[in-house]
Amino acid sequence: MSSHTKKASSKKANADTDLSTSNMSDSQRQHDIEVAAYHIAEKNGFNSGCDMENWLAAEAEIDQLLVGGKSSTRN
């Protein structure tokens, strides 16, 4: 496991804790969406032309987590 992956995994664990309180700042939400979009793109082989779809999927995933539905589509 790379250090980036370990940081992302640790970040996700911390984000899950923070999300339960719904006190996430806009900049933290933006960062979490960026990380989620990266992982979605990675899972899909970084296919060119899918940036918007990856971003929208990540945004939906993070927003779902924020409202309390802690299920993640990234596995």
trRosetta pair geometry for C-beta under 8 A, 3 or more apart (Angstrom, degrees):
i j d omega theta_ij theta_ji phi_ij phi_ji
1 5 4.8 -122 -172 89 85 128
1 6 5.5 103 132 -59 116 88
1 9 7.7 -19 -174 -5 139 142
2 5 4.6 98 55 6 78 101
2 6 7.0 -140 97 -4 42 85
3 6 5.5 -51 -146 38 36 113
3 7 6.2 38 153 -21 66 104
4 7 5.7 -54 -148 37 30 111
4 8 6.3 29 152 -19 64 107
5 8 5.6 -53 -145 38 31 111
5 9 6.2 32 154 -19 65 105
6 9 5.7 -54 -146 37 30 110
6 10 6.2 28 155 -15 65 108
7 10 5.7 -57 -146 41 30 110
7 11 5.9 35 152 -25 65 108
8 11 5.4 -51 -143 36 30 116
8 12 6.3 33 155 -22 63 102
8 35 5.9 170 -131 -168 100 119
8 39 6.9 146 178 -69 147 121
9 12 5.8 -50 -149 32 30 111
9 13 6.6 31 151 -17 62 103
10 13 5.7 -53 -152 35 34 112
10 14 6.4 30 151 -14 66 106
11 14 5.7 -58 -149 41 31 109
11 15 6.0 34 151 -24 67 107
11 32 7.8 -173 151 -107 113 80
11 35 6.5 -110 108 -151 146 170
12 15 5.4 -51 -141 36 32 114
12 16 6.4 39 156 -25 64 99
12 35 7.9 -155 -67 127 86 137
12 72 7.9 25 -165 -97 128 159
13 16 5.9 -48 -153 28 30 113
13 17 7.0 28 150 -14 60 103
14 17 5.7 -55 -157 35 37 112
14 18 6.3 32 150 -15 70 108
15 18 5.5 -57 -144 42 35 109
15 19 5.9 41 156 -29 69 106
15 24 8.0 38 -150 -103 82 129
15 32 5.6 121 -129 -114 145 129
15 65 7.4 27 140 145 108 150
16 19 5.7 -49 -141 30 27 114
16 20 7.1 37 156 -30 57 97
16 65 7.3 -94 -107 -163 63 123
16 70 6.3 69 -143 -148 99 120
17 20 6.2 -51 -165 17 31 112
18 21 6.3 -67 -168 37 42 103
18 23 6.9 -103 -174 64 83 82
18 24 5.9 95 139 -81 113 90
18 28 7.4 -91 138 158 153 149
19 22 6.9 34 -174 -75 47 49
19 24 6.5 3 -98 -43 61 127
19 65 4.9 -52 -152 149 160 97
19 66 5.7 -113 -148 -98 101 45
19 68 7.9 173 145 -87 99 40
19 70 7.1 140 98 -103 135 94
20 68 7.6 74 -124 -115 55 74
20 70 7.8 -2 -78 -76 85 128
22 66 6.3 91 -121 -173 81 76
22 68 7.8 -33 -64 -57 112 86
24 28 4.8 -128 -168 88 86 123
24 29 5.2 104 134 -60 122 88
24 32 7.6 -36 -162 1 142 142
24 66 6.4 -94 29 -115 137 108
25 28 4.5 95 54 6 81 102
25 29 6.9 -142 94 -5 43 86
26 29 5.6 -53 -147 36 33 113
26 30 6.3 36 153 -22 65 105
27 30 5.5 -48 -146 35 33 115
27 31 6.4 36 153 -20 63 104
28 31 5.6 -52 -148 36 32 113
28 32 6.3 32 153 -18 65 106
29 32 5.8 -57 -148 38 30 110
29 33 6.4 32 153 -20 64 105
29 62 6.3 129 -159 150 78 135
29 66 7.2 13 -115 -76 114 139
30 33 5.8 -55 -151 34 30 112
30 34 6.5 33 150 -21 63 104
31 34 5.6 -52 -152 33 33 114
31 35 6.5 31 152 -16 66 104
32 35 5.7 -51 -147 37 34 111
32 36 6.2 33 154 -18 66 107
32 62 5.1 130 114 -122 113 132
33 36 5.7 -55 -144 40 31 110
33 37 6.1 33 155 -22 65 107
33 55 7.1 47 163 -158 108 72
33 58 4.9 114 -162 128 67 110
33 59 5.2 27 -134 -86 125 65
33 62 5.1 -90 -79 2 76 154
34 37 5.8 -55 -145 36 27 111
34 38 6.5 31 153 -21 62 104
34 58 7.7 121 -52 143 9 154
35 38 5.7 -53 -153 32 31 114
35 39 6.6 26 153 -15 64 106
35 58 8.0 161 74 -158 47 132
36 39 5.8 -57 -150 38 33 108
36 40 6.3 34 152 -20 67 105
36 57 7.9 -144 139 108 108 77
36 58 3.6 146 102 -146 106 101
36 61 5.4 -169 -174 76 148 131
36 62 5.8 -151 -1 -49 156 103
36 74 6.7 -143 -146 -33 83 141
37 40 5.6 -52 -146 36 33 112
37 41 6.3 33 154 -18 65 105
37 51 7.9 43 178 -161 124 63
37 54 4.8 96 -159 138 83 98
37 55 4.9 13 -115 -95 138 53
37 57 7.5 128 -107 67 69 83
37 58 3.8 -85 -62 -15 71 158
37 59 7.9 24 -65 -32 107 71
38 41 5.8 -57 -149 38 29 110
38 42 6.2 31 152 -21 65 107
39 42 5.4 -48 -143 36 33 115
39 43 6.3 38 155 -22 64 104
39 58 7.9 124 49 -103 86 113
39 74 5.4 33 122 -138 130 146
40 43 5.7 -53 -149 35 30 113
40 44 6.4 12 156 -4 63 112
40 54 4.6 165 97 -148 120 89
40 57 5.5 143 -137 89 162 127
40 58 5.7 -131 -3 -62 136 95
40 74 6.7 -101 -74 -91 73 108
41 44 5.9 -69 -147 49 29 101
41 46 5.2 50 159 -102 96 59
41 47 7.6 -144 -153 33 74 62
41 50 6.9 157 -115 92 83 110
41 51 7.6 12 -94 -105 127 56
41 54 4.8 23 -63 -133 86 158
42 45 7.9 53 -178 -61 28 16
42 46 6.5 14 -97 -54 40 86
43 74 7.0 -154 -40 -136 150 87
44 47 5.5 -70 135 7 104 106
44 50 6.4 -89 114 104 148 162
44 54 7.2 -135 31 -90 139 110
47 50 4.8 54 86 0 99 131
50 53 4.9 -58 -167 49 76 115
50 54 5.4 81 131 -29 90 101
51 54 5.8 -60 -148 37 27 110
51 55 6.2 26 156 -19 65 108
52 55 5.7 -54 -146 36 31 112
52 56 6.2 27 157 -16 66 107
53 56 5.9 -55 -144 39 29 108
53 57 6.3 29 156 -18 64 108
54 57 5.9 -57 -148 37 28 110
54 58 6.3 27 155 -18 64 109
55 58 5.8 -58 -149 38 29 110
55 59 6.2 31 154 -21 65 108
56 59 5.6 -51 -143 36 31 114
56 60 6.4 33 156 -18 64 104
57 60 5.8 -55 -150 37 30 111
57 61 6.3 32 151 -21 64 107
57 73 7.1 -100 177 80 103 147
58 61 5.6 -54 -148 35 32 114
58 62 6.3 26 157 -14 67 106
59 62 6.1 -56 -144 39 28 105
59 63 6.1 26 157 -16 64 111
60 63 5.8 -58 -143 41 28 110
60 64 6.2 32 156 -23 64 106
61 64 5.8 -55 -150 32 27 111
61 65 6.6 27 151 -17 62 105
61 72 6.4 53 -166 -144 113 67
61 73 5.4 -110 -102 24 116 105
61 74 7.0 53 -154 -17 158 97
62 65 5.6 -53 -152 35 35 113
62 66 6.4 39 149 -24 66 104
63 66 5.4 -50 -148 32 35 116
63 67 6.7 25 158 -12 66 104
64 67 6.2 -61 -151 39 31 102
64 69 4.7 -60 175 73 89 113
64 71 7.3 -51 137 62 129 76
65 68 7.9 102 179 -26 30 8
65 69 6.9 -93 -86 75 30 62
65 70 5.8 59 -132 -117 75 52
65 72 7.1 23 -76 -85 115 81
72 75 7.1 137 101 -58 97 75
